[in-house]
């Protein structure tokens, strides 16, 4: 099953998150299938590719609760 979730990158005390579609079976290892946006909380930058997210949902992907909150915010 594919999940749409946050992937943390960046350094300590300066997090940067990518919104990615990833195979749930691979957990934290493995590459993302597609990058669907990013969130930089310290600067307040949020970019979401809504069309691509809708396409993944149509294919059966599930969204994590944290990504749902970000989509609602945007």
N, CA, C and O atoms as a Tripos MOL2 file, in Angstrom:
@<TRIPOS>MOLECULE
protein
  296   295    74     0     0
PROTEIN
NO_CHARGES

@<TRIPOS>ATOM
      1 N           0.8360   -1.1720    0.0000 N.3       1 UNK1
      2 CA          0.0000    0.0000    0.0000 C.3       1 UNK1
      3 C           0.8880    1.2430    0.0000 C.2       1 UNK1
      4 O           1.9580    1.2550    0.6070 O.2       1 UNK1
      5 N           0.4410    2.2550   -0.6690 N.am      2 UNK2
      6 CA          1.1890    3.5100   -0.7550 C.3       2 UNK2
      7 C           0.6260    4.4850    0.2670 C.2       2 UNK2
      8 O          -0.5890    4.6070    0.4240 O.2       2 UNK2
      9 N           1.5310    5.1800    0.9630 N.am      3 UNK3
     10 CA          1.1400    6.2030    1.9250 C.3       3 UNK3
     11 C           1.7310    7.5310    1.5080 C.2       3 UNK3
     12 O           2.8320    7.5890    0.9600 O.2       3 UNK3
     13 N           0.9980    8.5900    1.7670 N.am      4 UNK4
     14 CA          1.4970    9.9430    1.5690 C.3       4 UNK4
     15 C           1.8270   10.4700    2.9530 C.2       4 UNK4
     16 O           0.9410   10.6290    3.7930 O.2       4 UNK4
     17 N           3.1040   10.7400    3.1880 N.am      5 UNK5
     18 CA          3.5400   11.1310    4.5230 C.3       5 UNK5
     19 C           4.6690   12.1400    4.4390 C.2       5 UNK5
     20 O           5.1100   12.5100    3.3510 O.2       5 UNK5
     21 N           5.1330   12.5840    5.6040 N.am      6 UNK6
     22 CA          6.2590   13.5060    5.6670 C.3       6 UNK6
     23 C           7.5550   12.7240    5.7590 C.2       6 UNK6
     24 O           7.6190   11.6820    6.4100 O.2       6 UNK6
     25 N           8.5760   13.2280    5.1100 N.am      7 UNK7
     26 CA          9.9170   12.6700    5.1810 C.3       7 UNK7
     27 C          10.8440   13.7750    5.6760 C.2       7 UNK7
     28 O          10.9990   14.8030    5.0180 O.2       7 UNK7
     29 N          11.4550   13.5630    6.8280 N.am      8 UNK8
     30 CA         12.2740   14.6080    7.4330 C.3       8 UNK8
     31 C          13.6730   14.6220    6.8360 C.2       8 UNK8
     32 O          14.3500   13.5980    6.7390 O.2       8 UNK8
     33 N          14.0750   15.8160    6.4440 N.am      9 UNK9
     34 CA         15.4510   16.0530    6.0230 C.3       9 UNK9
     35 C          15.8830   17.3360    6.7170 C.2       9 UNK9
     36 O          15.1060   17.9010    7.4870 O.2       9 UNK9
     37 N          17.0520   17.7950    6.4790 N.am     10 UNK10
     38 CA         17.5210   18.9960    7.1610 C.3      10 UNK10
     39 C          18.4190   18.6260    8.3270 C.2      10 UNK10
     40 O          18.8350   17.4770    8.4750 O.2      10 UNK10
     41 N          18.7080   19.6170    9.1470 N.am     11 UNK11
     42 CA         19.6260   19.3580   10.2550 C.3      11 UNK11
     43 C          18.9210   19.5550   11.5920 C.2      11 UNK11
     44 O          17.7480   19.9250   11.6440 O.2      11 UNK11
     45 N          19.6500   19.3040   12.6580 N.am     12 UNK12
     46 CA         19.1010   19.4370   13.9920 C.3      12 UNK12
     47 C          18.6690   20.8860   14.2490 C.2      12 UNK12
     48 O          19.3920   21.8250   13.9130 O.2      12 UNK12
     49 N          17.5080   21.0540   14.8360 N.am     13 UNK13
     50 CA         16.9150   22.3500   15.1740 C.3      13 UNK13
     51 C          16.5630   23.1980   13.9520 C.2      13 UNK13
     52 O          16.1960   24.3640   14.0970 O.2      13 UNK13
     53 N          16.6680   22.6390   12.7760 N.am     14 UNK14
     54 CA         16.2460   23.3250   11.5450 C.3      14 UNK14
     55 C          15.6370   22.2830   10.6100 C.2      14 UNK14
     56 O          16.1960   22.0060    9.5490 O.2      14 UNK14
     57 N          14.4900   21.7000   10.9930 N.am     15 UNK15
     58 CA         13.9230   20.6220   10.1780 C.3      15 UNK15
     59 C          13.3250   21.1380    8.8740 C.2      15 UNK15
     60 O          12.8900   22.2850    8.7670 O.2      15 UNK15
     61 N          13.3210   20.2600    7.9090 N.am     16 UNK16
     62 CA         12.7350   20.5070    6.5960 C.3      16 UNK16
     63 C          12.0630   19.2000    6.2060 C.2      16 UNK16
     64 O          12.6800   18.1370    6.2880 O.2      16 UNK16
     65 N          10.8240   19.2650    5.7890 N.am     17 UNK17
     66 CA         10.0720   18.0560    5.4730 C.3      17 UNK17
     67 C           9.6650   18.0420    4.0090 C.2      17 UNK17
     68 O           9.3180   19.0750    3.4370 O.2      17 UNK17
     69 N           9.7120   16.8680    3.4140 N.am     18 UNK18
     70 CA          9.1700   16.6490    2.0860 C.3      18 UNK18
     71 C           7.8890   15.8430    2.2380 C.2      18 UNK18
     72 O           7.8050   14.9420    3.0730 O.2      18 UNK18
     73 N           6.9110   16.1680    1.4390 N.am     19 UNK19
     74 CA          5.6890   15.3780    1.3810 C.3      19 UNK19
     75 C           5.8940   14.3820    0.2560 C.2      19 UNK19
     76 O           6.0440   14.7650   -0.9040 O.2      19 UNK19
     77 N           5.8990   13.0910    0.6030 N.am     20 UNK20
     78 CA          6.2610   12.0630   -0.3630 C.3      20 UNK20
     79 C           5.2270   10.9420   -0.4000 C.2      20 UNK20
     80 O           4.5170   10.6990    0.5760 O.2      20 UNK20
     81 N           5.1590   10.2750   -1.5280 N.am     21 UNK21
     82 CA          4.4110    9.0320   -1.6750 C.3      21 UNK21
     83 C           5.4330    7.9040   -1.5700 C.2      21 UNK21
     84 O           6.4030    7.8580   -2.3270 O.2      21 UNK21
     85 N           5.2020    6.9980   -0.6230 N.am     22 UNK22
     86 CA          6.1680    5.9390   -0.3780 C.3      22 UNK22
     87 C           5.4360    4.6270   -0.1230 C.2      22 UNK22
     88 O           4.3220    4.6160    0.3990 O.2      22 UNK22
     89 N           6.0760    3.5260   -0.4970 N.am     23 UNK23
     90 CA          5.5140    2.2050   -0.2410 C.3      23 UNK23
     91 C           5.5930    1.9350    1.2510 C.2      23 UNK23
     92 O           6.6690    2.0200    1.8440 O.2      23 UNK23
     93 N           4.4630    1.6100    1.8610 N.am     24 UNK24
     94 CA          4.3940    1.4330    3.3040 C.3      24 UNK24
     95 C           5.2690    0.2810    3.7900 C.2      24 UNK24
     96 O           5.7720    0.3280    4.9130 O.2      24 UNK24
     97 N           5.4590   -0.7350    2.9820 N.am     25 UNK25
     98 CA          6.2480   -1.8950    3.3830 C.3      25 UNK25
     99 C           7.7170   -1.5500    3.5880 C.2      25 UNK25
    100 O           8.4090   -2.2430    4.3340 O.2      25 UNK25
    101 N           8.2070   -0.4970    2.9450 N.am     26 UNK26
    102 CA          9.6220   -0.1440    3.0350 C.3      26 UNK26
    103 C           9.9340    0.7300    4.2420 C.2      26 UNK26
    104 O          11.1040    0.9480    4.5550 O.2      26 UNK26
    105 N           8.9050    1.2350    4.9280 N.am     27 UNK27
    106 CA          9.0410    2.0720    6.1240 C.3      27 UNK27
    107 C          10.0100    3.2200    5.8740 C.2      27 UNK27
    108 O           9.7970    4.0170    4.9600 O.2      27 UNK27
    109 N          11.0750    3.3170    6.6760 N.am     28 UNK28
    110 CA         11.9760    4.4610    6.5920 C.3      28 UNK28
    111 C          13.1010    4.2890    5.5820 C.2      28 UNK28
    112 O          13.7730    5.2630    5.2400 O.2      28 UNK28
    113 N          13.3180    3.0880    5.1040 N.am     29 UNK29
    114 CA         14.3600    2.8730    4.1120 C.3      29 UNK29
    115 C          13.7280    2.7990    2.7380 C.2      29 UNK29
    116 O          12.5540    2.4520    2.6070 O.2      29 UNK29
    117 N          14.4700    3.1100    1.7550 N.am     30 UNK30
    118 CA         13.9550    3.0540    0.3940 C.3      30 UNK30
    119 C          13.6180    4.4340   -0.1270 C.2      30 UNK30
    120 O          13.4660    5.3910    0.6330 O.2      30 UNK30
    121 N          13.5070    4.5100   -1.4150 N.am     31 UNK31
    122 CA         13.2460    5.7800   -2.0690 C.3      31 UNK31
    123 C          11.7590    6.0730   -2.1220 C.2      31 UNK31
    124 O          10.9200    5.1720   -2.1140 O.2      31 UNK31
    125 N          11.4670    7.3430   -2.1760 N.am     32 UNK32
    126 CA         10.0800    7.7690   -2.3390 C.3      32 UNK32
    127 C           9.6640    7.5470   -3.7840 C.2      32 UNK32
    128 O          10.4820    7.6660   -4.6960 O.2      32 UNK32
    129 N           8.4090    7.2270   -3.9880 N.am     33 UNK33
    130 CA          7.8990    7.0440   -5.3410 C.3      33 UNK33
    131 C           7.7830    8.3810   -6.0590 C.2      33 UNK33
    132 O           8.0530    8.4880   -7.2550 O.2      33 UNK33
    133 N           7.3690    9.4190   -5.2910 N.am     34 UNK34
    134 CA          7.2350   10.7520   -5.8720 C.3      34 UNK34
    135 C           7.2450   11.7840   -4.7510 C.2      34 UNK34
    136 O           6.7080   11.5370   -3.6720 O.2      34 UNK34
    137 N           7.8520   12.9320   -5.0040 N.am     35 UNK35
    138 CA          7.8150   14.0540   -4.0710 C.3      35 UNK35
    139 C           6.6290   14.9320   -4.4370 C.2      35 UNK35
    140 O           6.4980   15.3800   -5.5760 O.2      35 UNK35
    141 N           5.7620   15.1720   -3.4510 N.am     36 UNK36
    142 CA          4.5080   15.8710   -3.6940 C.3      36 UNK36
    143 C           4.4640   17.2650   -3.0900 C.2      36 UNK36
    144 O           3.4390   17.9420   -3.1690 O.2      36 UNK36
    145 N           5.5430   17.6930   -2.5000 N.am     37 UNK37
    146 CA          5.5970   19.0290   -1.9180 C.3      37 UNK37
    147 C           6.6470   19.1020   -0.8330 C.2      37 UNK37
    148 O           7.4240   18.1690   -0.6310 O.2      37 UNK37
    149 N           6.6570   20.2400   -0.1290 N.am     38 UNK38
    150 CA          7.5830   20.4090    0.9790 C.3      38 UNK38
    151 C           6.9890   21.3270    2.0340 C.2      38 UNK38
    152 O           6.0400   22.0650    1.7700 O.2      38 UNK38
    153 N           7.5620   21.2710    3.2410 N.am     39 UNK39
    154 CA          7.1380   22.1130    4.3520 C.3      39 UNK39
    155 C           8.3790   22.5140    5.1450 C.2      39 UNK39
    156 O           9.1280   21.6610    5.6220 O.2      39 UNK39
    157 N           8.5830   23.8060    5.2780 N.am     40 UNK40
    158 CA          9.7080   24.3570    6.0230 C.3      40 UNK40
    159 C           9.1070   25.1270    7.1930 C.2      40 UNK40
    160 O           8.8160   26.3150    7.0570 O.2      40 UNK40
    161 N           8.9120   24.4660    8.3590 N.am     41 UNK41
    162 CA          8.1600   25.0720    9.4470 C.3      41 UNK41
    163 C           8.7900   26.3320   10.0400 C.2      41 UNK41
    164 O           8.0620   27.2340   10.4550 O.2      41 UNK41
    165 N          10.1010   26.4190   10.0930 N.am     42 UNK42
    166 CA         10.7210   27.5920   10.7110 C.3      42 UNK42
    167 C          10.5220   28.8540    9.8840 C.2      42 UNK42
    168 O          10.4850   29.9530   10.4380 O.2      42 UNK42
    169 N          10.3930   28.7160    8.5730 N.am     43 UNK43
    170 CA         10.1670   29.8780    7.7090 C.3      43 UNK43
    171 C           8.7100   30.0020    7.2790 C.2      43 UNK43
    172 O           8.3160   31.0030    6.6800 O.2      43 UNK43
    173 N           7.9160   28.9850    7.5840 N.am     44 UNK44
    174 CA          6.5030   29.0230    7.2410 C.3      44 UNK44
    175 C           6.2080   28.7220    5.7880 C.2      44 UNK44
    176 O           5.1030   29.0030    5.3230 O.2      44 UNK44
    177 N           7.1540   28.1600    5.0530 N.am     45 UNK45
    178 CA          6.9430   27.8240    3.6390 C.3      45 UNK45
    179 C           6.2430   26.4750    3.5330 C.2      45 UNK45
    180 O           6.6520   25.4950    4.1560 O.2      45 UNK45
    181 N           5.1880   26.4440    2.7380 N.am     46 UNK46
    182 CA          4.4490   25.2140    2.4930 C.3      46 UNK46
    183 C           4.0620   25.1770    1.0190 C.2      46 UNK46
    184 O           3.3900   26.0820    0.5240 O.2      46 UNK46
    185 N           4.4860   24.1350    0.3290 N.am     47 UNK47
    186 CA          4.1770   23.9540   -1.0880 C.3      47 UNK47
    187 C           3.5990   22.5520   -1.2540 C.2      47 UNK47
    188 O           4.2290   21.5600   -0.8890 O.2      47 UNK47
    189 N           2.3960   22.4850   -1.8070 N.am     48 UNK48
    190 CA          1.7220   21.2050   -1.9920 C.3      48 UNK48
    191 C           1.2560   21.0960   -3.4360 C.2      48 UNK48
    192 O           0.6500   22.0220   -3.9760 O.2      48 UNK48
    193 N           1.5440   19.9550   -4.0550 N.am     49 UNK49
    194 CA          1.0700   19.6780   -5.4130 C.3      49 UNK49
    195 C          -0.2480   18.9060   -5.2950 C.2      49 UNK49
    196 O          -0.2590   17.6760   -5.2420 O.2      49 UNK49
    197 N          -1.3550   19.6520   -5.2550 N.am     50 UNK50
    198 CA         -2.6590   19.0490   -4.9860 C.3      50 UNK50
    199 C          -3.1090   18.0920   -6.0860 C.2      50 UNK50
    200 O          -3.7400   17.0770   -5.7920 O.2      50 UNK50
    201 N          -2.8010   18.3920   -7.3390 N.am     51 UNK51
    202 CA         -3.2220   17.5130   -8.4350 C.3      51 UNK51
    203 C          -2.5650   16.1430   -8.3280 C.2      51 UNK51
    204 O          -3.2110   15.1170   -8.5450 O.2      51 UNK51
    205 N          -1.2740   16.1330   -7.9910 N.am     52 UNK52
    206 CA         -0.5700   14.8520   -7.8600 C.3      52 UNK52
    207 C          -1.0790   14.0630   -6.6550 C.2      52 UNK52
    208 O          -1.1720   12.8360   -6.7100 O.2      52 UNK52
    209 N          -1.4080   14.7620   -5.5640 N.am     53 UNK53
    210 CA         -1.9400   14.0770   -4.3870 C.3      53 UNK53
    211 C          -3.2900   13.4490   -4.7200 C.2      53 UNK53
    212 O          -3.5550   12.3110   -4.3320 O.2      53 UNK53
    213 N          -4.1430   14.1770   -5.4310 N.am     54 UNK54
    214 CA         -5.4410   13.6300   -5.8360 C.3      54 UNK54
    215 C          -5.2650   12.4080   -6.7280 C.2      54 UNK54
    216 O          -6.0330   11.4510   -6.6310 O.2      54 UNK54
    217 N          -4.2580   12.4350   -7.5940 N.am     55 UNK55
    218 CA         -4.0010   11.2910   -8.4640 C.3      55 UNK55
    219 C          -3.5860   10.0620   -7.6510 C.2      55 UNK55
    220 O          -4.0220    8.9510   -7.9490 O.2      55 UNK55
    221 N          -2.7520   10.2500   -6.6340 N.am     56 UNK56
    222 CA         -2.3270    9.1330   -5.7840 C.3      56 UNK56
    223 C          -3.4920    8.5940   -4.9610 C.2      56 UNK56
    224 O          -3.6010    7.3850   -4.7560 O.2      56 UNK56
    225 N          -4.3640    9.4860   -4.4880 N.am     57 UNK57
    226 CA         -5.5330    9.0430   -3.7250 C.3      57 UNK57
    227 C          -6.4510    8.2180   -4.6210 C.2      57 UNK57
    228 O          -7.0240    7.2240   -4.1760 O.2      57 UNK57
    229 N          -6.5930    8.6250   -5.8780 N.am     58 UNK58
    230 CA         -7.4100    7.8700   -6.8240 C.3      58 UNK58
    231 C          -6.8450    6.4700   -7.0560 C.2      58 UNK58
    232 O          -7.5910    5.5360   -7.3480 O.2      58 UNK58
    233 N          -5.5400    6.3290   -6.9280 N.am     59 UNK59
    234 CA         -4.8920    5.0180   -7.0930 C.3      59 UNK59
    235 C          -4.9500    4.1840   -5.8280 C.2      59 UNK59
    236 O          -4.5390    3.0240   -5.8390 O.2      59 UNK59
    237 N          -5.4610    4.7590   -4.7180 N.am     60 UNK60
    238 CA         -5.6130    3.9930   -3.4770 C.3      60 UNK60
    239 C          -4.6380    4.3580   -2.3800 C.2      60 UNK60
    240 O          -4.5640    3.6450   -1.3790 O.2      60 UNK60
    241 N          -3.8900    5.4320   -2.5210 N.am     61 UNK61
    242 CA         -2.9490    5.8390   -1.4850 C.3      61 UNK61
    243 C          -3.6930    6.4040   -0.2840 C.2      61 UNK61
    244 O          -4.7770    6.9720   -0.4200 O.2      61 UNK61
    245 N          -3.0990    6.2420    0.8910 N.am     62 UNK62
    246 CA         -3.6660    6.7910    2.1160 C.3      62 UNK62
    247 C          -2.7970    7.9420    2.6000 C.2      62 UNK62
    248 O          -1.5790    7.9300    2.4200 O.2      62 UNK62
    249 N          -3.4300    8.9330    3.2130 N.am     63 UNK63
    250 CA         -2.7240   10.1200    3.6840 C.3      63 UNK63
    251 C          -2.5270   10.0090    5.1930 C.2      63 UNK63
    252 O          -3.4370    9.6040    5.9150 O.2      63 UNK63
    253 N          -1.3350   10.3710    5.6630 N.am     64 UNK64
    254 CA         -1.0720   10.3780    7.0990 C.3      64 UNK64
    255 C          -1.7980   11.5650    7.7410 C.2      64 UNK64
    256 O          -2.1040   12.5420    7.0570 O.2      64 UNK64
    257 N          -2.0770   11.4890    9.0460 N.am     65 UNK65
    258 CA         -2.7830   12.5790    9.7230 C.3      65 UNK65
    259 C          -2.0330   13.9140    9.6650 C.2      65 UNK65
    260 O          -2.6630   14.9660    9.5570 O.2      65 UNK65
    261 N          -0.7220   13.8870    9.7350 N.am     66 UNK66
    262 CA          0.0440   15.1310    9.6980 C.3      66 UNK66
    263 C          -0.0580   15.8090    8.3290 C.2      66 UNK66
    264 O          -0.1270   17.0360    8.2560 O.2      66 UNK66
    265 N          -0.0690   15.0470    7.2720 N.am     67 UNK67
    266 CA         -0.2060   15.6110    5.9370 C.3      67 UNK67
    267 C          -1.6380   16.1220    5.7340 C.2      67 UNK67
    268 O          -1.8360   17.1300    5.0550 O.2      67 UNK67
    269 N          -2.6260   15.4530    6.3040 N.am     68 UNK68
    270 CA         -3.9990   15.9220    6.2220 C.3      68 UNK68
    271 C          -4.1390   17.3080    6.8450 C.2      68 UNK68
    272 O          -4.8310   18.1700    6.3030 O.2      68 UNK68
    273 N          -3.4810   17.5190    7.9850 N.am     69 UNK69
    274 CA         -3.5190   18.8250    8.6420 C.3      69 UNK69
    275 C          -2.8730   19.8930    7.7790 C.2      69 UNK69
    276 O          -3.3710   21.0170    7.7120 O.2      69 UNK69
    277 N          -1.7650   19.5600    7.1140 N.am     70 UNK70
    278 CA         -1.0980   20.5330    6.2520 C.3      70 UNK70
    279 C          -1.9580   20.8790    5.0300 C.2      70 UNK70
    280 O          -2.0110   22.0360    4.6130 O.2      70 UNK70
    281 N          -2.6220   19.8810    4.4650 N.am     71 UNK71
    282 CA         -3.4940   20.1390    3.3200 C.3      71 UNK71
    283 C          -4.6560   21.0410    3.7310 C.2      71 UNK71
    284 O          -5.0450   21.9380    2.9830 O.2      71 UNK71
    285 N          -5.2070   20.8010    4.9160 N.am     72 UNK72
    286 CA         -6.3100   21.6270    5.3990 C.3      72 UNK72
    287 C          -5.8490   23.0640    5.6520 C.2      72 UNK72
    288 O          -6.6180   24.0070    5.4700 O.2      72 UNK72
    289 N          -4.5950   23.2260    6.0710 N.am     73 UNK73
    290 CA         -4.0500   24.5500    6.3410 C.3      73 UNK73
    291 C          -3.8810   25.3490    5.0490 C.2      73 UNK73
    292 O          -4.0950   26.5620    5.0340 O.2      73 UNK73
    293 N          -3.5010   24.6780    3.9790 N.am     74 UNK74
    294 CA         -3.2340   25.3250    2.6930 C.3      74 UNK74
    295 C          -4.4930   25.6070    2.0230 C.2      74 UNK74
    296 O          -4.4960   26.1520    0.9190 O.2      74 UNK74
@<TRIPOS>BOND
     1     1     2 1
     2     2     3 1
     3     3     4 2
     4     3     5 am
     5     5     6 1
     6     6     7 1
     7     7     8 2
     8     7     9 am
     9     9    10 1
    10    10    11 1
    11    11    12 2
    12    11    13 am
    13    13    14 1
    14    14    15 1
    15    15    16 2
    16    15    17 am
    17    17    18 1
    18    18    19 1
    19    19    20 2
    20    19    21 am
    21    21    22 1
    22    22    23 1
    23    23    24 2
    24    23    25 am
    25    25    26 1
    26    26    27 1
    27    27    28 2
    28    27    29 am
    29    29    30 1
    30    30    31 1
    31    31    32 2
    32    31    33 am
    33    33    34 1
    34    34    35 1
    35    35    36 2
    36    35    37 am
    37    37    38 1
    38    38    39 1
    39    39    40 2
    40    39    41 am
    41    41    42 1
    42    42    43 1
    43    43    44 2
    44    43    45 am
    45    45    46 1
    46    46    47 1
    47    47    48 2
    48    47    49 am
    49    49    50 1
    50    50    51 1
    51    51    52 2
    52    51    53 am
    53    53    54 1
    54    54    55 1
    55    55    56 2
    56    55    57 am
    57    57    58 1
    58    58    59 1
    59    59    60 2
    60    59    61 am
    61    61    62 1
    62    62    63 1
    63    63    64 2
    64    63    65 am
    65    65    66 1
    66    66    67 1
    67    67    68 2
    68    67    69 am
    69    69    70 1
    70    70    71 1
    71    71    72 2
    72    71    73 am
    73    73    74 1
    74    74    75 1
    75    75    76 2
    76    75    77 am
    77    77    78 1
    78    78    79 1
    79    79    80 2
    80    79    81 am
    81    81    82 1
    82    82    83 1
    83    83    84 2
    84    83    85 am
    85    85    86 1
    86    86    87 1
    87    87    88 2
    88    87    89 am
    89    89    90 1
    90    90    91 1
    91    91    92 2
    92    91    93 am
    93    93    94 1
    94    94    95 1
    95    95    96 2
    96    95    97 am
    97    97    98 1
    98    98    99 1
    99    99   100 2
   100    99   101 am
   101   101   102 1
   102   102   103 1
   103   103   104 2
   104   103   105 am
   105   105   106 1
   106   106   107 1
   107   107   108 2
   108   107   109 am
   109   109   110 1
   110   110   111 1
   111   111   112 2
   112   111   113 am
   113   113   114 1
   114   114   115 1
   115   115   116 2
   116   115   117 am
   117   117   118 1
   118   118   119 1
   119   119   120 2
   120   119   121 am
   121   121   122 1
   122   122   123 1
   123   123   124 2
   124   123   125 am
   125   125   126 1
   126   126   127 1
   127   127   128 2
   128   127   129 am
   129   129   130 1
   130   130   131 1
   131   131   132 2
   132   131   133 am
   133   133   134 1
   134   134   135 1
   135   135   136 2
   136   135   137 am
   137   137   138 1
   138   138   139 1
   139   139   140 2
   140   139   141 am
   141   141   142 1
   142   142   143 1
   143   143   144 2
   144   143   145 am
   145   145   146 1
   146   146   147 1
   147   147   148 2
   148   147   149 am
   149   149   150 1
   150   150   151 1
   151   151   152 2
   152   151   153 am
   153   153   154 1
   154   154   155 1
   155   155   156 2
   156   155   157 am
   157   157   158 1
   158   158   159 1
   159   159   160 2
   160   159   161 am
   161   161   162 1
   162   162   163 1
   163   163   164 2
   164   163   165 am
   165   165   166 1
   166   166   167 1
   167   167   168 2
   168   167   169 am
   169   169   170 1
   170   170   171 1
   171   171   172 2
   172   171   173 am
   173   173   174 1
   174   174   175 1
   175   175   176 2
   176   175   177 am
   177   177   178 1
   178   178   179 1
   179   179   180 2
   180   179   181 am
   181   181   182 1
   182   182   183 1
   183   183   184 2
   184   183   185 am
   185   185   186 1
   186   186   187 1
   187   187   188 2
   188   187   189 am
   189   189   190 1
   190   190   191 1
   191   191   192 2
   192   191   193 am
   193   193   194 1
   194   194   195 1
   195   195   196 2
   196   195   197 am
   197   197   198 1
   198   198   199 1
   199   199   200 2
   200   199   201 am
   201   201   202 1
   202   202   203 1
   203   203   204 2
   204   203   205 am
   205   205   206 1
   206   206   207 1
   207   207   208 2
   208   207   209 am
   209   209   210 1
   210   210   211 1
   211   211   212 2
   212   211   213 am
   213   213   214 1
   214   214   215 1
   215   215   216 2
   216   215   217 am
   217   217   218 1
   218   218   219 1
   219   219   220 2
   220   219   221 am
   221   221   222 1
   222   222   223 1
   223   223   224 2
   224   223   225 am
   225   225   226 1
   226   226   227 1
   227   227   228 2
   228   227   229 am
   229   229   230 1
   230   230   231 1
   231   231   232 2
   232   231   233 am
   233   233   234 1
   234   234   235 1
   235   235   236 2
   236   235   237 am
   237   237   238 1
   238   238   239 1
   239   239   240 2
   240   239   241 am
   241   241   242 1
   242   242   243 1
   243   243   244 2
   244   243   245 am
   245   245   246 1
   246   246   247 1
   247   247   248 2
   248   247   249 am
   249   249   250 1
   250   250   251 1
   251   251   252 2
   252   251   253 am
   253   253   254 1
   254   254   255 1
   255   255   256 2
   256   255   257 am
   257   257   258 1
   258   258   259 1
   259   259   260 2
   260   259   261 am
   261   261   262 1
   262   262   263 1
   263   263   264 2
   264   263   265 am
   265   265   266 1
   266   266   267 1
   267   267   268 2
   268   267   269 am
   269   269   270 1
   270   270   271 1
   271   271   272 2
   272   271   273 am
   273   273   274 1
   274   274   275 1
   275   275   276 2
   276   275   277 am
   277   277   278 1
   278   278   279 1
   279   279   280 2
   280   279   281 am
   281   281   282 1
   282   282   283 1
   283   283   284 2
   284   283   285 am
   285   285   286 1
   286   286   287 1
   287   287   288 2
   288   287   289 am
   289   289   290 1
   290   290   291 1
   291   291   292 2
   292   291   293 am
   293   293   294 1
   294   294   295 1
   295   295   296 2
@<TRIPOS>SUBSTRUCTURE
     1 UNK1         2 RESIDUE 1 A UNK
     2 UNK2         6 RESIDUE 1 A UNK
     3 UNK3        10 RESIDUE 1 A UNK
     4 UNK4        14 RESIDUE 1 A UNK
     5 UNK5        18 RESIDUE 1 A UNK
     6 UNK6        22 RESIDUE 1 A UNK
     7 UNK7        26 RESIDUE 1 A UNK
     8 UNK8        30 RESIDUE 1 A UNK
     9 UNK9        34 RESIDUE 1 A UNK
    10 UNK10       38 RESIDUE 1 A UNK
    11 UNK11       42 RESIDUE 1 A UNK
    12 UNK12       46 RESIDUE 1 A UNK
    13 UNK13       50 RESIDUE 1 A UNK
    14 UNK14       54 RESIDUE 1 A UNK
    15 UNK15       58 RESIDUE 1 A UNK
    16 UNK16       62 RESIDUE 1 A UNK
    17 UNK17       66 RESIDUE 1 A UNK
    18 UNK18       70 RESIDUE 1 A UNK
    19 UNK19       74 RESIDUE 1 A UNK
    20 UNK20       78 RESIDUE 1 A UNK
    21 UNK21       82 RESIDUE 1 A UNK
    22 UNK22       86 RESIDUE 1 A UNK
    23 UNK23       90 RESIDUE 1 A UNK
    24 UNK24       94 RESIDUE 1 A UNK
    25 UNK25       98 RESIDUE 1 A UNK
    26 UNK26      102 RESIDUE 1 A UNK
    27 UNK27      106 RESIDUE 1 A UNK
    28 UNK28      110 RESIDUE 1 A UNK
    29 UNK29      114 RESIDUE 1 A UNK
    30 UNK30      118 RESIDUE 1 A UNK
    31 UNK31      122 RESIDUE 1 A UNK
    32 UNK32      126 RESIDUE 1 A UNK
    33 UNK33      130 RESIDUE 1 A UNK
    34 UNK34      134 RESIDUE 1 A UNK
    35 UNK35      138 RESIDUE 1 A UNK
    36 UNK36      142 RESIDUE 1 A UNK
    37 UNK37      146 RESIDUE 1 A UNK
    38 UNK38      150 RESIDUE 1 A UNK
    39 UNK39      154 RESIDUE 1 A UNK
    40 UNK40      158 RESIDUE 1 A UNK
    41 UNK41      162 RESIDUE 1 A UNK
    42 UNK42      166 RESIDUE 1 A UNK
    43 UNK43      170 RESIDUE 1 A UNK
    44 UNK44      174 RESIDUE 1 A UNK
    45 UNK45      178 RESIDUE 1 A UNK
    46 UNK46      182 RESIDUE 1 A UNK
    47 UNK47      186 RESIDUE 1 A UNK
    48 UNK48      190 RESIDUE 1 A UNK
    49 UNK49      194 RESIDUE 1 A UNK
    50 UNK50      198 RESIDUE 1 A UNK
    51 UNK51      202 RESIDUE 1 A UNK
    52 UNK52      206 RESIDUE 1 A UNK
    53 UNK53      210 RESIDUE 1 A UNK
    54 UNK54      214 RESIDUE 1 A UNK
    55 UNK55      218 RESIDUE 1 A UNK
    56 UNK56      222 RESIDUE 1 A UNK
    57 UNK57      226 RESIDUE 1 A UNK
    58 UNK58      230 RESIDUE 1 A UNK
    59 UNK59      234 RESIDUE 1 A UNK
    60 UNK60      238 RESIDUE 1 A UNK
    61 UNK61      242 RESIDUE 1 A UNK
    62 UNK62      246 RESIDUE 1 A UNK
    63 UNK63      250 RESIDUE 1 A UNK
    64 UNK64      254 RESIDUE 1 A UNK
    65 UNK65      258 RESIDUE 1 A UNK
    66 UNK66      262 RESIDUE 1 A UNK
    67 UNK67      266 RESIDUE 1 A UNK
    68 UNK68      270 RESIDUE 1 A UNK
    69 UNK69      274 RESIDUE 1 A UNK
    70 UNK70      278 RESIDUE 1 A UNK
    71 UNK71      282 RESIDUE 1 A UNK
    72 UNK72      286 RESIDUE 1 A UNK
    73 UNK73      290 RESIDUE 1 A UNK
    74 UNK74      294 RESIDUE 1 A UNK
